[in-house]
Amino acid sequence: LLEEAERLRESLLALVEADAGAFEPVMRAYRLPSGSAAERLERARVLEAALEGACEAPLEIMERCAGALRLLEGFAEKGNSSALSDAGAGACLCRAALVAASLNVYANTRVMADRERAAEFDRRAGDLLARWEPAADELIRSVRAALGQAPSGAFAPANPAP
């Protein structure tokens, strides 16, 4: 588990850099001239390609967070109480990273001209959120319960008893 966690950590750090770097082509595209029809067409083409590129890193971040949550479930099951709290903290961070990365995807897709491609990126992000946000919440709830803490806030049971 530790070796796989280290590989995931390294890939996530690289993806954070890639995500930050993917924003620059978008900004360069917005600065392209748009006076003539030909310039507007070229600017639109370059911007569309940059926006697509800017969706890839956050989607990969989301996929790596899903992998991290699977690992954290293993840490929670096999680890001692220290590892248990680390697993819960990791689940909190993965949940936040999933949501934050999805916002980056949605910010880019909302201005894409190719609505079919935008919908595909949105679907991928939505599917990852739908599967892994509840998994993160459940892991956080189970860690809190194992540590003797009542759930609260976003991690409270969906249907609390009356």
C-alpha positions as CSV (number, residue, x, y, z in Angstrom):
1,L,0.0,0.0,0.0
2,L,2.8,2.4,0.9
3,E,4.6,1.9,-2.4
4,E,1.5,2.4,-4.4
5,A,0.6,5.5,-2.3
6,E,4.1,6.9,-3.1
7,R,3.6,6.4,-6.9
8,L,0.2,8.1,-6.7
9,R,1.7,11.0,-4.7
10,E,4.4,11.5,-7.4
11,S,1.9,11.3,-10.2
12,L,-0.5,13.7,-8.5
13,L,2.3,16.3,-8.0
14,A,3.2,16.0,-11.7
15,L,-0.5,16.5,-12.6
16,V,-0.8,19.6,-10.4
17,E,2.1,21.1,-12.4
18,A,0.5,19.9,-15.7
19,D,-2.8,21.5,-14.7
20,A,-1.1,24.8,-13.8
21,G,0.8,24.7,-17.1
22,A,-2.3,23.9,-19.2
23,F,-3.8,27.3,-18.2
24,E,-1.1,29.2,-20.0
25,P,-2.1,28.1,-23.6
26,V,-5.7,29.1,-22.7
27,M,-4.5,32.6,-21.7
28,R,-2.3,32.9,-24.8
29,A,-5.3,32.0,-27.0
30,Y,-7.4,34.7,-25.4
31,R,-4.7,37.2,-26.2
32,L,-4.6,36.3,-29.9
33,P,-5.8,39.0,-32.3
34,S,-9.4,38.8,-33.3
35,G,-9.9,41.8,-35.7
36,S,-10.4,40.0,-39.0
37,A,-12.5,37.0,-39.8
38,A,-9.4,34.9,-40.3
39,E,-7.9,36.0,-37.0
40,R,-11.2,35.1,-35.2
41,L,-11.3,31.7,-36.8
42,E,-7.6,31.0,-35.8
43,R,-8.2,32.3,-32.3
44,A,-11.3,30.1,-31.9
45,R,-9.3,27.0,-33.2
46,V,-6.4,27.6,-30.9
47,L,-8.7,28.4,-27.9
48,E,-10.7,25.2,-28.5
49,A,-7.5,23.1,-28.5
50,A,-6.2,24.8,-25.4
51,L,-9.5,24.3,-23.5
52,E,-9.5,20.6,-24.4
53,G,-5.9,20.4,-23.2
54,A,-6.9,22.2,-20.0
55,C,-9.5,19.5,-19.3
56,E,-7.2,16.5,-19.4
57,A,-5.0,17.2,-16.3
58,P,-8.0,17.8,-13.9
59,L,-9.7,14.6,-15.2
60,E,-6.5,12.7,-14.6
61,I,-6.3,14.2,-11.1
62,M,-9.8,12.9,-10.5
63,E,-8.8,9.5,-11.7
64,R,-5.8,9.4,-9.5
65,C,-7.9,10.5,-6.5
66,A,-10.2,7.6,-7.2
67,G,-7.1,5.3,-7.0
68,A,-6.0,7.0,-3.8
69,L,-9.4,6.4,-2.2
70,R,-9.1,2.7,-3.0
71,L,-5.7,2.7,-1.3
72,L,-7.1,4.6,1.7
73,E,-9.8,2.1,2.1
74,G,-7.1,-0.5,2.4
75,F,-5.2,1.6,4.9
76,A,-8.4,2.0,7.0
77,E,-9.0,-1.7,6.9
78,K,-5.5,-2.9,7.7
79,G,-3.9,-0.1,9.6
80,N,-3.6,0.8,13.3
81,S,-5.5,3.7,14.8
82,S,-2.8,6.1,13.5
83,A,-3.2,4.8,10.0
84,L,-7.0,5.0,10.4
85,S,-6.9,8.7,11.1
86,D,-4.5,9.3,8.2
87,A,-6.9,7.3,6.0
88,G,-9.7,9.6,7.0
89,A,-7.6,12.7,6.5
90,G,-6.6,11.4,3.1
91,A,-10.2,10.8,2.2
92,C,-11.1,14.4,3.1
93,L,-8.3,15.7,0.9
94,C,-9.2,13.4,-2.0
95,R,-12.8,14.5,-1.8
96,A,-11.7,18.1,-1.9
97,A,-9.4,17.4,-4.8
98,L,-12.1,15.6,-6.8
99,V,-14.5,18.5,-6.4
100,A,-11.8,21.1,-7.2
101,A,-10.6,19.3,-10.3
102,S,-14.2,18.9,-11.5
103,L,-14.7,22.6,-11.2
104,N,-11.7,23.1,-13.4
105,V,-13.2,20.8,-16.0
106,Y,-16.6,22.6,-15.9
107,A,-15.0,26.0,-16.1
108,N,-13.2,25.0,-19.3
109,T,-16.1,23.1,-20.9
110,R,-18.6,25.8,-20.4
111,V,-16.8,28.0,-23.0
112,M,-15.9,25.2,-25.5
113,A,-17.5,25.6,-28.9
114,D,-17.6,21.8,-29.5
115,R,-20.5,21.0,-27.3
116,E,-20.3,17.3,-27.9
117,R,-16.7,17.2,-26.7
118,A,-17.6,19.4,-23.8
119,A,-20.4,17.1,-22.8
120,E,-18.0,14.1,-22.9
121,F,-15.6,15.9,-20.6
122,D,-18.5,16.9,-18.3
123,R,-19.8,13.3,-18.3
124,R,-16.4,11.9,-17.4
125,A,-16.0,14.4,-14.5
126,G,-19.6,13.8,-13.4
127,D,-19.1,10.0,-13.4
128,L,-16.0,10.3,-11.3
129,L,-17.8,12.6,-8.9
130,A,-20.8,10.3,-8.7
131,R,-18.8,7.3,-7.9
132,W,-16.0,8.6,-5.7
133,E,-17.4,11.6,-3.8
134,P,-19.9,9.3,-1.9
135,A,-17.1,6.7,-1.4
136,A,-14.9,9.4,0.2
137,D,-17.8,10.5,2.4
138,E,-18.4,6.9,3.5
139,L,-14.8,6.4,4.3
140,I,-14.7,9.6,6.3
141,R,-17.9,8.5,8.2
142,S,-16.5,5.0,8.9
143,V,-13.2,6.5,10.2
144,R,-15.1,8.9,12.4
145,A,-17.2,6.1,13.8
146,A,-14.2,3.9,14.4
147,L,-12.6,6.8,16.3
148,G,-15.8,7.2,18.4
149,Q,-16.8,10.5,16.8
150,A,-20.4,11.4,15.8
151,P,-20.8,12.4,12.1
152,S,-21.5,16.0,11.3
153,G,-21.8,18.4,8.4
154,A,-21.3,17.0,4.9
155,F,-20.3,13.6,6.2
156,A,-23.4,13.0,8.3
157,P,-25.7,10.1,7.3
158,A,-27.9,10.8,4.4
159,N,-31.0,9.8,6.3
160,P,-30.4,10.4,10.0
161,A,-32.7,8.6,12.4
162,P,-35.5,10.8,13.9
